[in-house]
Amino acid sequence: MIDALPPQGVPADQVLAELRGMRDADLPTHGGRLFAYVYDPAKAGLDELAMSAYALSAHVNGLDPTAFPSLLATENALVAAAARVLGAGPGTDAPDVVGSVTSGGTESLILAVKTARDAHPEITSPRLVAPSTAHAAFAKAAHYLGVALDLVPVDPETFTPDPAAVAAAITADTVLVACSAPSYAQGVVDPVEQIAAIAAERGVRCHVDACFGGWALPFLRRVGVAVPAFDFSLPGVTSMSVDLHKYAYTPKGVSVLLHRDAGLRRPQYFAFADWPGYTMVNPVISSTRSGGPIAAAFATLRHVGDEGYLELARQTRDAVTGLAKAVSEVDGLRLLAPADFTVVCLTSDDPGLDLFVLADELAARGWHTQPQLPYEGIPASIHLTVTASVLPQVPQFGPALAESAAAARAHGPVELPAELLAMAAHLPPDQLTADMVAGLADMFGLTGGEPGAAPRMAVVNAVLAAAPPRLRERLLVEFVSLLQRPSW
């Protein structure tokens, strides 16, 4: 245990050494073998530039843009860049787009829902329509903001909703229709053109969540990938969100929320003057904001440039093509969805090849993927978020995947005890106690192991897959609560 507040201060070199030691237990953020959570362009010198820019503005406070005009200038520059990439700005059909920089996609989506809700104070029971593949942050926004969430099922083959079903879900209380470009789980683009047209016809705002791969799509289109219309070139699109800390490869956490014009954005602001302090005016959820991430994002975009992002898109396209080919060459595996953009999503048609065991075997060989649980007719899958840094690793991935598949077959599928299956299927969530979860965590080796030793997760994922969504949520809440305890 390391004491964060020792009786006497610790020398700077020792503190940094301690942090490096703790970082040794983390998954690798660079090198192209981690297919989730981080985005690596493998561009020499970019990290150092971004961190230097971060340090220059780390103590600048976005609470008052008039006090720190450098932050206002860099934020406006990022908004303009994102707008241009997404089909807006001078000379387009959306010349008046405005926006704000947020801490990430979840904040952008919460604000998009908040803005749509507050634009209609006369609607006392506001509703949000979204495909069932929409990011979970929409559910979080609906929960936080008291907005009912109407999920439209998707086709289990295409993973997109029927626009007619979206139209049928819109009511007089609907304040926002949402769609994804692309969705996270399978990496497909919803039929944005049709959905936006339906929303416009019904007089409802339409938000396109392009947080995940939306920055990459326009560049992929320019290098020859067939990308459907999804941005402000469609008149029914009223707002968009795009994360710069994903395929713009900036440090965490920087996202941009855009609105077609300032009038649409106005309900996004929160202002309060009825107290004896300063009048609070916030465009985003936070009040105090460090200028560090915004300066780092500005430096990254300036340094990479338009041509640089084109080249990164080419590398990503080639990496996706190579990974998809590797999947197709392993008996029993197939692509769950077309690998058209930045995601490779694979599944197993072989009962003897358990995907959760396969993920463990890949991890044991240094390849860290993201297993996804079955959902409403969609089978379990393994998700690979592909970045430019993956391209040099493609020749090694194919043999590793084949070797891991052979090892997974030799291991055999996960077989859960009958009593555990019964508990997962029938236990009411409110009867799950913290002690029960602690016992399960010990059983599965999730606590108390050697630092940096990754536990095998196949059994855990099998239990989660067997549990209904509400019980799964409670399991994970209790488990994370178990992890987040003070180290006395």
C-alpha positions as CSV (number, residue, x, y, z in Angstrom):
1,M,0.0,0.0,0.0
2,I,1.2,3.5,-0.9
3,D,0.1,6.4,1.3
4,A,-1.1,9.3,-0.8
5,L,-0.6,11.7,2.2
6,P,2.6,10.6,4.0
7,P,3.8,12.5,7.1
8,Q,6.7,13.9,5.2
9,G,6.8,14.7,1.5
10,V,8.4,12.2,-0.9
11,P,11.1,13.3,-3.4
12,A,9.8,13.9,-6.9
13,D,11.9,11.1,-8.5
14,Q,10.5,8.6,-6.0
15,V,6.9,9.6,-6.7
16,L,7.4,9.2,-10.4
17,A,9.1,5.8,-9.9
18,E,6.1,4.7,-7.8
19,L,3.7,5.8,-10.5
20,R,5.7,3.9,-13.1
21,G,5.6,0.8,-11.0
22,M,1.8,1.0,-10.6
23,R,1.5,1.6,-14.4
24,D,3.3,-1.7,-15.0
25,A,0.1,-3.5,-14.0
26,D,-1.9,-1.8,-16.7
27,L,-2.8,-3.0,-20.1
28,P,-0.5,-1.6,-22.9
29,T,-1.8,1.7,-24.2
30,H,0.6,1.7,-27.2
31,G,1.7,-1.0,-29.6
32,G,-1.4,-2.0,-31.4
33,R,-2.4,-5.0,-29.2
34,L,-5.1,-3.5,-27.1
35,F,-8.4,-3.3,-29.1
36,A,-10.4,-1.2,-26.7
37,Y,-10.2,1.9,-24.4
38,V,-7.3,3.6,-26.0
39,Y,-6.5,5.0,-29.4
40,D,-2.9,5.0,-30.7
41,P,-1.7,6.4,-34.0
42,A,1.8,5.2,-33.5
43,K,3.1,8.6,-34.6
44,A,6.5,9.5,-33.2
45,G,6.7,12.6,-31.0
46,L,2.9,13.1,-30.8
47,D,2.7,12.1,-27.1
48,E,5.5,14.4,-26.1
49,L,3.9,17.3,-28.0
50,A,0.5,16.7,-26.5
51,M,1.8,16.4,-23.0
52,S,3.9,19.6,-23.4
53,A,0.8,21.5,-24.6
54,Y,-1.2,20.0,-21.7
55,A,1.3,21.3,-19.2
56,L,1.2,24.8,-20.7
57,S,-2.5,25.1,-20.0
58,A,-3.1,22.6,-17.2
59,H,-3.9,25.3,-14.6
60,V,-6.0,27.4,-17.0
61,N,-9.6,27.4,-15.9
62,G,-12.5,27.2,-18.4
63,L,-14.9,28.6,-15.8
64,D,-14.5,32.1,-17.2
65,P,-13.5,32.3,-20.9
66,T,-12.9,36.1,-20.6
67,A,-10.2,35.5,-18.0
68,F,-8.3,33.0,-20.2
69,P,-8.7,33.9,-23.9
70,S,-6.2,31.3,-24.9
71,L,-8.6,28.6,-23.8
72,L,-11.5,30.3,-25.6
73,A,-9.5,30.5,-28.8
74,T,-8.3,26.9,-28.8
75,E,-11.8,25.6,-28.0
76,N,-13.4,27.6,-30.8
77,A,-10.7,26.3,-33.2
78,L,-11.4,22.7,-32.2
79,V,-15.2,23.3,-32.7
80,A,-14.5,24.7,-36.2
81,A,-12.2,21.8,-37.1
82,A,-14.8,19.2,-36.0
83,A,-17.6,21.1,-37.9
84,R,-15.6,21.1,-41.1
85,V,-14.8,17.4,-40.8
86,L,-18.5,16.7,-40.3
87,G,-19.8,18.6,-43.3
88,A,-20.5,22.1,-41.8
89,G,-19.0,25.6,-41.9
90,P,-18.7,28.3,-44.6
91,G,-19.7,27.2,-48.1
92,T,-21.9,24.3,-46.8
93,D,-25.6,23.8,-46.2
94,A,-24.8,24.2,-42.5
95,P,-22.8,27.4,-42.3
96,D,-23.9,28.5,-38.8
97,V,-22.9,25.4,-36.8
98,V,-21.7,26.1,-33.2
99,G,-20.4,23.8,-30.5
100,S,-18.7,23.2,-27.2
101,V,-15.8,21.0,-26.0
102,T,-16.8,18.4,-23.4
103,S,-14.9,15.9,-21.4
104,G,-16.0,12.9,-23.5
105,G,-18.8,11.2,-25.4
106,T,-20.9,10.6,-22.4
107,E,-21.0,14.2,-21.4
108,S,-21.7,15.2,-25.0
109,L,-24.7,12.8,-25.2
110,I,-26.0,13.9,-21.8
111,L,-25.9,17.5,-23.0
112,A,-27.5,16.7,-26.3
113,V,-30.5,15.1,-24.5
114,K,-30.6,18.0,-21.9
115,T,-30.6,20.5,-24.7
116,A,-33.5,18.8,-26.5
117,R,-35.5,18.4,-23.3
118,D,-35.1,22.0,-22.2
119,A,-36.1,23.2,-25.7
120,H,-39.6,21.9,-24.9
121,P,-40.6,23.0,-21.4
122,E,-44.2,22.4,-22.3
123,I,-43.6,18.7,-22.6
124,T,-43.9,17.3,-19.1
125,S,-43.0,13.7,-19.9
126,P,-40.2,14.0,-22.5
127,R,-39.1,10.9,-24.5
128,L,-36.0,9.9,-26.4
129,V,-36.1,7.5,-29.4
130,A,-33.0,5.5,-30.2
131,P,-32.0,2.2,-31.7
132,S,-31.2,-0.6,-29.2
133,T,-27.6,-0.4,-30.4
134,A,-27.2,3.2,-29.3
135,H,-24.5,3.8,-26.8
136,A,-25.4,3.2,-23.2
137,A,-24.6,6.9,-22.5
138,F,-28.1,7.7,-23.9
139,A,-29.6,5.5,-21.2
140,K,-27.5,7.3,-18.6
141,A,-28.6,10.6,-20.0
142,A,-32.3,9.5,-19.9
143,H,-31.9,8.3,-16.3
144,Y,-30.2,11.4,-15.1
145,L,-32.5,13.8,-16.8
146,G,-35.9,12.2,-16.3
147,V,-36.4,11.4,-19.9
148,A,-38.2,8.2,-21.0
149,L,-36.1,6.0,-23.3
150,D,-37.8,4.3,-26.2
151,L,-35.5,1.7,-27.7
152,V,-36.2,0.6,-31.3
153,P,-35.0,-3.0,-32.0
154,V,-32.4,-3.6,-34.7
155,D,-32.2,-6.3,-37.3
156,P,-30.0,-9.1,-35.9
157,E,-28.3,-9.4,-39.3
158,T,-27.7,-5.7,-40.2
159,F,-27.7,-4.3,-36.6
160,T,-29.6,-1.3,-37.8
161,P,-33.2,-0.2,-37.1
162,D,-36.0,0.0,-39.6
163,P,-36.7,3.7,-40.2
164,A,-40.4,2.9,-40.3
165,A,-40.1,1.5,-36.7
166,V,-38.3,4.7,-35.7
167,A,-41.1,6.7,-37.1
168,A,-43.7,4.6,-35.3
169,A,-41.8,5.2,-32.0
170,I,-42.1,9.0,-32.3
171,T,-44.9,10.5,-30.2
172,A,-46.0,14.0,-29.3
173,D,-43.7,13.8,-26.3
174,T,-40.6,12.9,-28.2
175,V,-38.0,15.6,-27.9
176,L,-35.1,13.8,-29.6
177,V,-34.4,11.0,-32.1
178,A,-30.8,9.6,-31.9
179,C,-28.8,7.4,-34.2
180,S,-25.2,6.2,-34.5
181,A,-22.4,6.7,-37.0
182,P,-21.0,4.3,-36.3
183,S,-22.4,2.2,-33.5
184,Y,-19.9,0.9,-30.9
185,A,-20.7,-2.8,-30.6
186,Q,-20.7,-3.8,-34.3
187,G,-19.3,-0.6,-35.9
188,V,-22.1,-0.1,-38.4
189,V,-23.7,3.2,-39.5
190,D,-27.4,3.6,-38.9
191,P,-29.7,4.8,-41.8
192,V,-29.1,8.3,-40.7
193,E,-30.4,9.9,-43.9
194,Q,-33.8,8.3,-43.5
195,I,-34.0,8.8,-39.8
196,A,-33.1,12.4,-40.0
197,A,-35.7,13.0,-42.7
198,I,-38.3,11.4,-40.6
199,A,-37.4,13.5,-37.5
200,A,-37.5,16.7,-39.6
201,E,-40.9,15.8,-41.0
202,R,-42.2,15.2,-37.5
203,G,-40.6,18.4,-36.2
204,V,-38.2,16.6,-33.8
205,R,-34.5,17.1,-33.3
206,C,-32.1,14.4,-34.6
207,H,-28.8,13.8,-32.9
208,V,-26.1,11.8,-34.6
209,D,-23.7,10.1,-32.2
210,A,-20.4,10.1,-34.1
211,C,-18.4,9.9,-30.9
212,F,-16.9,6.5,-31.5
213,G,-15.7,6.6,-35.1
214,G,-17.2,9.7,-36.6
215,W,-13.9,11.5,-36.9
216,A,-12.5,8.7,-39.1
217,L,-15.5,8.3,-41.4
218,P,-15.0,11.4,-43.6
219,F,-11.3,10.5,-44.0
220,L,-12.1,6.9,-44.8
221,R,-14.5,8.2,-47.5
222,R,-11.7,10.2,-49.0
223,V,-9.4,7.2,-49.2
224,G,-12.1,5.2,-51.1
225,V,-14.3,3.6,-48.4
226,A,-18.0,3.7,-49.2
227,V,-19.4,5.7,-46.3
228,P,-23.1,6.6,-46.3
229,A,-24.3,10.2,-45.6
230,F,-24.4,10.8,-41.8
231,D,-23.4,14.4,-41.1
232,F,-24.6,18.0,-41.4
233,S,-24.9,17.6,-45.1
234,L,-28.3,16.1,-44.2
235,P,-30.7,18.9,-43.3
236,G,-32.5,16.9,-40.7
237,V,-29.4,16.4,-38.5
238,T,-29.7,19.1,-35.8
239,S,-26.8,18.1,-33.6
240,M,-23.7,15.8,-33.6
241,S,-21.1,14.6,-31.2
242,V,-17.6,13.4,-32.0
243,D,-14.8,12.4,-29.7
244,L,-11.4,13.8,-30.5
245,H,-9.7,11.5,-28.0
246,K,-10.7,8.6,-30.3
247,Y,-9.8,8.8,-34.0
248,A,-8.4,12.3,-33.8
249,Y,-5.9,10.7,-31.4
250,T,-5.8,13.4,-28.8
251,P,-5.3,12.7,-25.1
252,K,-8.3,11.9,-22.9
253,G,-10.8,13.5,-22.5
254,V,-11.9,15.8,-25.3
255,S,-15.2,15.5,-27.2
256,V,-17.1,18.1,-29.3
257,L,-20.9,18.6,-29.2
258,L,-22.1,20.5,-32.3
259,H,-25.5,22.1,-33.1
260,R,-26.7,23.3,-36.5
261,D,-27.1,26.9,-35.2
262,A,-26.9,28.9,-32.0
263,G,-30.6,28.9,-31.4
264,L,-30.6,25.1,-31.2
265,R,-27.7,25.2,-28.8
266,R,-29.1,27.8,-26.4
267,P,-31.0,25.4,-24.0
268,Q,-27.6,23.6,-23.5
269,Y,-26.4,26.4,-21.2
270,F,-27.0,26.6,-17.5
271,A,-27.1,30.0,-15.9
272,F,-27.9,31.0,-12.3
273,A,-27.8,34.4,-10.7
274,D,-30.0,34.0,-7.7
275,W,-27.2,33.7,-5.1
276,P,-24.7,36.2,-3.6
277,G,-21.7,34.9,-5.6
278,Y,-20.8,35.3,-9.2
279,T,-23.4,34.5,-11.8
280,M,-22.8,31.0,-13.0
281,V,-22.9,30.4,-16.8
282,N,-21.9,27.0,-18.0
283,P,-22.1,25.6,-21.5
284,V,-21.2,22.1,-20.3
285,I,-21.8,20.0,-17.2
286,S,-18.6,21.0,-15.3
287,S,-17.9,24.5,-14.2
288,T,-14.1,24.4,-13.5
289,R,-12.4,22.8,-16.5
290,S,-8.7,22.4,-17.0
291,G,-7.3,23.9,-20.2
292,G,-4.8,21.0,-20.4
293,P,-6.9,18.5,-22.5
294,I,-8.1,21.3,-24.8
295,A,-4.6,22.6,-25.4
296,A,-3.3,19.1,-26.0
297,A,-6.1,18.4,-28.5
298,F,-5.3,21.7,-30.3
299,A,-1.7,20.8,-30.6
300,T,-2.5,17.3,-31.8
301,L,-4.8,18.5,-34.6
302,R,-2.4,21.2,-35.7
303,H,0.6,18.8,-35.8
304,V,-1.2,15.9,-37.6
305,G,-3.1,18.0,-40.1
306,D,-5.6,17.0,-42.7
307,E,-3.1,15.0,-44.8
308,G,-1.9,13.3,-41.6
309,Y,-5.4,12.1,-40.8
310,L,-5.8,10.9,-44.3
311,E,-2.7,8.7,-43.9
312,L,-3.9,7.4,-40.5
313,A,-7.3,6.5,-42.2
314,R,-5.4,4.6,-44.8
315,Q,-3.5,2.7,-42.2
316,T,-6.7,1.9,-40.2
317,R,-8.5,0.7,-43.4
318,D,-5.6,-1.6,-44.2
319,A,-5.5,-2.9,-40.7
320,V,-9.2,-3.6,-40.6
321,T,-8.9,-5.5,-43.9
322,G,-6.0,-7.5,-42.6
323,L,-7.7,-8.5,-39.4
324,A,-10.9,-9.4,-41.2
325,K,-9.0,-11.7,-43.5
326,A,-7.4,-13.3,-40.5
327,V,-10.8,-14.0,-38.9
328,S,-12.1,-15.5,-42.2
329,E,-9.2,-18.0,-42.3
330,V,-10.0,-19.6,-38.9
331,D,-12.5,-22.4,-39.1
332,G,-15.5,-21.8,-36.9
333,L,-15.0,-18.0,-36.7
334,R,-16.8,-15.4,-38.9
335,L,-17.4,-11.7,-39.0
336,L,-20.6,-10.8,-37.2
337,A,-20.9,-7.6,-39.1
338,P,-19.1,-6.3,-42.2
339,A,-15.7,-4.8,-41.3
340,D,-16.4,-1.6,-43.3
341,F,-15.0,1.1,-41.1
342,T,-13.0,0.9,-37.8
343,V,-14.3,-2.2,-36.1
344,V,-13.8,-5.9,-36.5
345,C,-16.5,-7.8,-34.7
346,L,-16.3,-11.6,-34.8
347,T,-18.3,-14.5,-33.5
348,S,-18.2,-18.3,-33.4
349,D,-20.4,-20.8,-35.2
350,D,-18.6,-23.7,-33.6
351,P,-20.1,-24.9,-30.3
352,G,-16.7,-26.2,-29.3
353,L,-15.0,-22.8,-29.8
354,D,-16.1,-20.7,-26.8
355,L,-15.6,-17.0,-27.6
356,F,-15.0,-16.1,-24.0
357,V,-12.3,-18.8,-23.7
358,L,-10.8,-17.5,-27.0
359,A,-10.6,-14.0,-25.5
360,D,-8.7,-15.4,-22.6
361,E,-6.3,-17.3,-24.9
362,L,-5.6,-14.2,-26.9
363,A,-5.0,-12.2,-23.7
364,A,-2.5,-14.9,-22.6
365,R,-0.6,-14.2,-25.8
366,G,-0.6,-10.4,-25.4
367,W,-3.7,-9.6,-27.5
368,H,-6.3,-7.8,-25.4
369,T,-9.9,-7.8,-26.9
370,Q,-13.3,-6.9,-25.7
371,P,-15.8,-9.8,-25.3
372,Q,-19.5,-8.8,-25.9
373,L,-22.4,-10.7,-24.4
374,P,-25.4,-12.0,-26.4
375,Y,-28.3,-9.6,-26.7
376,E,-31.8,-10.0,-28.2
377,G,-30.9,-12.5,-30.9
378,I,-27.4,-11.1,-31.4
379,P,-24.8,-13.8,-30.5
380,A,-21.8,-13.2,-28.2
381,S,-18.9,-11.6,-30.0
382,I,-15.4,-10.3,-29.7
383,H,-15.0,-6.6,-30.5
384,L,-11.8,-5.1,-31.9
385,T,-11.5,-1.4,-32.1
386,V,-8.9,-0.9,-34.8
387,T,-6.5,2.0,-34.9
388,A,-3.5,3.0,-37.1
389,S,-1.1,1.4,-34.7
390,V,-2.6,-2.0,-35.4
391,L,-1.3,-2.2,-39.0
392,P,2.2,-3.4,-38.2
393,Q,0.8,-6.1,-35.9
394,V,-1.5,-7.6,-38.5
395,P,1.0,-10.2,-39.7
396,Q,1.3,-11.5,-36.1
397,F,-2.4,-11.4,-35.3
398,G,-3.4,-14.1,-37.8
399,P,-1.2,-16.9,-36.4
400,A,-2.0,-15.8,-32.8
401,L,-5.7,-16.0,-33.5
402,A,-5.4,-19.5,-35.1
403,E,-3.2,-20.7,-32.2
404,S,-5.7,-19.2,-29.6
405,A,-8.6,-20.8,-31.4
406,A,-6.9,-24.2,-31.2
407,A,-6.1,-23.7,-27.6
408,A,-9.8,-22.6,-26.9
409,R,-11.0,-25.8,-28.5
410,A,-8.6,-27.9,-26.5
411,H,-9.8,-26.2,-23.3
412,G,-13.5,-26.7,-24.2
413,P,-16.4,-24.4,-23.6
414,V,-17.2,-23.0,-20.1
415,E,-19.6,-25.2,-18.2
416,L,-21.2,-23.5,-15.3
417,P,-22.5,-25.4,-12.2
418,A,-26.2,-25.9,-12.3
419,E,-26.7,-23.9,-9.0
420,L,-24.8,-21.0,-10.5
421,L,-26.9,-21.0,-13.6
422,A,-30.0,-21.2,-11.5
423,M,-28.9,-18.2,-9.4
424,A,-28.0,-16.2,-12.6
425,A,-31.4,-16.9,-14.1
426,H,-33.7,-16.4,-11.1
427,L,-32.1,-14.4,-8.4
428,P,-33.9,-11.0,-7.9
429,P,-31.3,-8.2,-8.2
430,D,-32.3,-6.7,-4.9
431,Q,-31.4,-10.0,-3.1
432,L,-27.8,-9.9,-4.4
433,T,-25.6,-8.8,-1.4
434,A,-22.1,-7.4,-1.3
435,D,-20.9,-10.5,0.5
436,M,-22.3,-12.7,-2.2
437,V,-20.4,-10.7,-4.9
438,A,-17.2,-10.7,-2.8
439,G,-17.5,-14.5,-2.6
440,L,-17.9,-14.8,-6.3
441,A,-15.0,-12.5,-6.9
442,D,-12.8,-14.7,-4.7
443,M,-14.0,-17.8,-6.4
444,F,-13.1,-16.4,-9.8
445,G,-9.7,-15.0,-8.7
446,L,-10.7,-11.4,-9.4
447,T,-9.3,-10.1,-6.1
448,G,-6.1,-10.6,-4.2
449,G,-4.1,-11.8,-7.1
450,E,-0.6,-10.9,-8.1
451,P,-0.3,-7.3,-9.4
452,G,-0.5,-7.3,-13.2
453,A,-1.7,-10.9,-13.4
454,A,-4.8,-10.9,-15.6
455,P,-7.4,-13.4,-14.3
456,R,-9.1,-15.7,-16.8
457,M,-12.5,-14.1,-17.5
458,A,-14.3,-16.8,-19.5
459,V,-16.3,-18.1,-16.5
460,V,-17.1,-14.5,-15.4
461,N,-18.4,-13.6,-18.8
462,A,-20.4,-16.8,-19.0
463,V,-22.1,-16.0,-15.7
464,L,-22.8,-12.4,-16.9
465,A,-24.2,-13.8,-20.2
466,A,-26.5,-16.1,-18.3
467,A,-27.8,-13.3,-16.1
468,P,-30.7,-11.0,-17.1
469,P,-29.6,-7.4,-17.7
470,R,-30.9,-6.0,-14.3
471,L,-29.0,-8.7,-12.3
472,R,-25.9,-8.2,-14.5
473,E,-26.0,-4.5,-13.6
474,R,-26.3,-5.2,-9.9
475,L,-23.5,-7.8,-10.1
476,L,-21.1,-5.3,-11.7
477,V,-22.2,-2.4,-9.5
478,E,-21.4,-4.5,-6.4
479,F,-18.1,-5.7,-7.9
480,V,-16.9,-2.2,-8.8
481,S,-17.9,-1.0,-5.3
482,L,-15.8,-3.8,-3.9
483,L,-12.8,-2.6,-5.9
484,Q,-13.2,1.1,-5.1
485,R,-12.3,1.1,-1.4
486,P,-9.7,3.2,0.4
487,S,-6.4,1.6,0.9
488,W,-5.8,2.3,4.6
